[in-house]
Amino acid sequence: MSARIEITPAKPYVDWVLREYIEGSTLHFYSKSELADPGIQWLVPWCQADDMYPARHPKVEVKADPVAAHVNACVGCANADRRARGDRP
């Protein structure tokens, strides 16, 4: 008899939104609730959410505008759908 252990992210996939981080001209997924909270000044992107010492991006450097063509996608955040299923990039 075997048991299946299912790993789920701290927040469901639908609670994250794609935004541009100005410093590196990179696309990351950020938590919608953290973006909406005026008390939070530093954001942790999805790709760093499981790390012991995650990178933190200043909220003022995260653009809410539509994405420009020159922006690169973060590899970890690009695999967000895999992470939502419990896989790791």
LUMNUFI-681101 format. One record per residue (C-alpha): chain; y, z, x. Coordinates in steps of 0.001 Angstrom, whole numbers, plus 524288, in hexadecimal, padded with zeros to 5 digits. Layout:
N
  mol     yy     zz     xx
    A      Y      Z      X
...
//
This chain:
89
  mol     yy     zz     xx
    A  80000  80000  80000
    A  80D48  7FC57  80550
    A  81AD2  7FFC6  800B4
    A  8265C  7F6B8  8018E
    A  832BF  7FCE8  806B0
    A  83EFA  7F60E  80218
    A  84B64  7F712  80A26
    A  85801  7F576  802A4
    A  865DC  7F4F6  807F3
    A  86F34  80029  8053D
    A  876C0  7F788  7FBD7
    A  87186  7EBFE  7F407
    A  874B6  7DE52  7F8CA
    A  87E01  7DBF4  7ED52
    A  886B4  7E729  7F1F3
    A  88AB1  7DF76  7FE14
    A  894A6  7D474  7FF42
    A  89713  7CA72  809FF
    A  8A41D  7CBD3  81109
    A  8AA49  7C6FE  81DB3
    A  8AC77  7D0B1  828B5
    A  8B8CA  7CBB4  82F78
    A  8B622  7D15C  83D0C
    A  8AA31  7C905  83FAA
    A  8AC5A  7BE92  83548
    A  89F17  7C26B  83009
    A  89991  7C379  82248
    A  8934C  7D05E  81EB4
    A  88E6C  7D6C3  8124C
    A  89647  7E2EC  80EB6
    A  893F8  7ECF4  8040A
    A  89BDD  7E9FA  7F7CB
    A  89DE9  7F86C  7F50B
    A  8A31D  7FAF4  802CC
    A  8AC55  7EF52  801D4
    A  8B195  7F47A  7F4E2
    A  8B353  80289  7F97E
    A  8C12E  80486  7FED8
    A  8BCC4  810AB  80645
    A  8B363  8092B  80EFC
    A  8B9F9  8031B  81ADC
    A  8ADFF  7FED7  822C9
    A  8A32A  7F622  81DA3
    A  89533  7F510  82275
    A  88FB4  7E747  820D7
    A  88226  7E53F  81B0F
    A  87C7A  7E12E  8283D
    A  87FF8  7EE7D  82DFF
    A  87CE0  7F711  8223A
    A  86FB9  7FBB8  82796
    A  87485  7FE54  83575
    A  8765D  80C13  83AAA
    A  883C3  8087F  84024
    A  8886F  7FD17  837C4
    A  89418  7F49E  83ACB
    A  89F9D  7F7CE  8322A
    A  8A9B9  7EDC8  82E46
    A  8B787  7F1B7  82A48
    A  8B955  7EE63  81BF2
    A  8C68B  7E818  81EE9
    A  8BF84  7DDF5  8275D
    A  8B631  7D9AA  81C90
    A  8BB83  7CE2D  814BF
    A  8B905  7CD0A  80639
    A  8BDB7  7BEEB  80606
    A  8B45D  7B384  804AA
    A  8AD1B  7B08F  81130
    A  8B294  7A6B4  81ACA
    A  8AA05  79C28  820D2
    A  8ABD0  7A12F  82EC8
    A  8A50D  7AE35  82C3A
    A  8978F  7B133  831BF
    A  88D40  7B880  82A02
    A  887BB  7C529  82F56
    A  87933  7C335  831FB
    A  8758B  7D0A1  82CA2
    A  87D7B  7CEFD  82047
    A  87890  7C111  81E85
    A  86B00  7C6F7  81D46
    A  86FBB  7D073  812D5
    A  8667C  7CAF4  808AA
    A  85AFD  7CE09  811A3
    A  86030  7DBC4  813EA
    A  8617B  7DDBA  80537
    A  852D5  7DB3D  80412
    A  85032  7E53A  80ED3
    A  84E74  7DBA9  819FE
    A  85669  7DD04  8264E
    A  85D31  7D199  82D27
//
